[in-house]
Amino acid sequence: MLRLPSEPEECNEEEHLIYLNSLIDMTNESMIQALGVLLKWLDLSWGFLHLDQQTQAPVMAVNTISL
């Protein structure tokens, strides 16, 4: 599950989804697909990018850029 440092710790699953929906436009299929591919690549490549292979790649923030 994608957890961000800025997210409140005590939120339940519904509040978590509301928070993510406020950051990510879930109707933009291209953005969701790109984010999913990036997260999958980070999971697969984290051992090569970081010496400690027992940890997961931290996601610090989600930013949306529009052209």
Buried (B, 14 or more C-beta within 10 A) or exposed (E): EEEBEEBEEEEEEEEBEEBBEEBBEEEEEEBEEEBEEEEEEBEEEBEEEBEEEEEEBEBEEEEEEEE
